[in-house]
Amino acid sequence: MHLSEGVLHSQTLIIGAVTAIIGLSIGLRKTEYARLPLTALFAAAFFVAGTIHIPVGIGSVHLILNGMAGLFLGWSVFPAFLIALLLQVLFFSFGGFAVLGVNLCIMALPAVLVHYLLGRALHGGNAKAKLALIGALAGIIGVGGAALLASALLAFDGGKDYYDLIFLLLISHLPVFIVDALISSAVIVTLAKMYPHILLRPQPETSV
């Protein structure tokens, strides 16, 4: 979900930018050369998922797939998502440069949370039902976390003036919970079947 330019005040944009820079520094430090192809794969998936979107109020509704990416990438979602968001701004004018840090945090922070909550379970076995459940939870937590974080930022920035927009944002993303969860489940089960070595990497990361 991309928040539009001209909506948030400067102090909120600064907080978002600083948080994004911190996340990027951690993500770049933790990104391993051997994992670059996987990072690029999820960056591309995130980019494509976000290109088909429907404007809703001061944001937009679209697939995110951030939870699925967070499972495998951890903090590396920050540089991966940054590239995708930059391309979306340049090619499609989604969001904007001023709000780039805020949008990056909205997408990436829930993905990191998914990594720490579910990453170890993902790499603890390859039972199909278990992987499908992990994928569904990743989709729900990723989308839900992004929606809640965006809502919290709007409430912090605009207070009661944004309450109606926050309600619209949350309601409009209910279908995304379902679709994102289904796609994440299918993709993770397929990846585990075709590339089982992906599940061999110990997760989650234990330090920042």
Disulfide bonds with the S-S distance in Angstrom:
none
